[in-house]
Amino acid sequence: DLARTIASEMKLTNEQIDGIRMASMIHDIGKISIPSEILAKPTKLTELEFSLIKTHSQSGYNILKDIDFLWPVAQIILQHHERINGSGYPNGLTEEQILLESQILAVADVVEAISSHRPYRPAFGINIALNEITKNRGILYNPDIVDACLRLFGEKNFKFAV
């Protein structure tokens, strides 16, 4: 998976890589608290619907916070929609407040989301996804993480599993 591969590319410890792998597999578990009609809606979400979607990282944290993982999985999941400039959610944290693992998951999640089909739009493709993280390198996303992700797709021919 992309988050784990970025972590490996950045030479994180095996413990951090394992934690990211675990968190990435269940990072959207909080979406079970959101009505399926909203998750599968084929048209643009209303402001209210989007505000409900934005609760999923907090819901995921609440589900997982009392489970004794070897890694800070609940915290990684809570922060995976935070952005380094403070514009993310749920808590508007800035770079130094966000776990590196969460920052990695954030970049991987954006690349996967943009390049994949969604109920409300077709897949935009990997080039548009990589342009998004490049454009927001150092603004929304940690530059080291963006650079590692770009190396994976550029020099190392990373491909999503089909």
N, C-alpha and C positions, 0 to 999 in steps of 0.2 A: 504494500500500500504506500501511497505517496508520502504521507507524514513520516512513517518509519524510515523510508528511503532518504528523505531530506535529513532526518536526524543522523542517519549513518553517514551521509555525505558531509555533514558538519562535524563529524568525529565526536559525537556525544558518547557518553558512557553506555555500556550495554544496559545498565539499569534504566537510564533515561530513555533509551530506545525501546525497551520493553514496556515502559510506562506509556510512552506515546502510542505504541502499537495497540495496547489495551484500550486506551482512551479513544483512539480513532475508530475502533470497532464499535464502540457504544456511545459515541459523542452526541448522537441525536436521540438518545433514549427518552429524553424529556418530551419528545413529540407525541408520546403516547397519551399525554394529557390534553392534546389539541384535537378538536373534532376532525374526523377524516374528511368531511366535506370541505374544510378549509385547506387541509394538506393536499387534497387532490383537485382543488378548484382550477378549472381550465382557463380562467380569466384573471385579470389583475386583482390583487387583494385590496380590500378597503383598508383605511387606516386602522380601524378596530381589529380587523382580521390580522393585519401585520403586527399590531401590538400583541395579539395573542401568540403569534408565531415567536415573537421575541421573548416570550416567557420560557421557551423550551430549555435554554441552558440553565436557568435557575431551577426548573423542575427536575432536570437531569441531576443537578447537584443534590437536590433534596432527596431524590431516590437513592443516590449512591453514598451520601456523606457518612453514613454510619457503617458502611462496609469497610472492613480492614484490608485494603489492598496493600501491596508492597510499594506502590507508587501513589502520588497525589492525584489519582484518577478523577475524583469528584471535582477537585479544584481546577484541573486542566479543562474539564468539560464546562464548568461554570464560566471560565474565561475565554472560551474558544471564539466568541464573537466580539471580544474586546479588540480595539485598534490602538496602535502605539501613540496616536495623537489624542486619545481620549474620546473619540467619537463613537466608540463601539458600545455594546450593551452586554450584560445588564447594569454594570456599575460605572461605566465611563472611565475605566482605568487607563493609565498611561504606561508607556513602555517599561519603565523600571518597576511598575507594580504588577505586571503581567508575567506569569511563569513563561520561561523560554519554550517549554513544551506546548503551552497554549498558543504561543505566537506561531510555532511551527504548524500546529493543527489548523490555525486560522488560514494560513497561506494555502495549505493542502486542500482545505475545505472549499475555499474560493475557486481554486483552479479546477477542482472536481465539479463544483456546482456549475460554473460557467461553461465548461466543456461537455456537460451532460444534458440530456433531455430532461425537461421539467414538465409537469402537467400543463403549465400556462405558457410554455414556449419550447421551440426546438433547441437542440444543442447548438451552442455558438461555436464550438470547436476549440481546440487547444491553443491556436494562435491568438484568438481574442482573449482567452483566459490568461495567457502569458503576457499579453499587452497590458491587461488590467493590473497585474501585480507589478509590472515594470513601471507603469505610469504612477503607481502609488507607493513605490519603493521609498522608504524613509519617511513617508507620510502616514499611511495606514499600516504598512507592513515593515517588519525588521529587514533592513537591507541585506544582512548576512544570510537570512533565510531565503529572501527573494533570489539572491545570487546563487545559492545552493540549488534551488528549484530550477532556475534557468539552466544551470550546468547539467542537471539531470536530463532535461529535455533536449538541450542543444548538443553537448559533447558526449553524453552517455546514453542517448537514445532511449530514455525511460518511456515506457508505454503502460497505459492502464491495462489491467487484466480484463479480458473480455468476458 
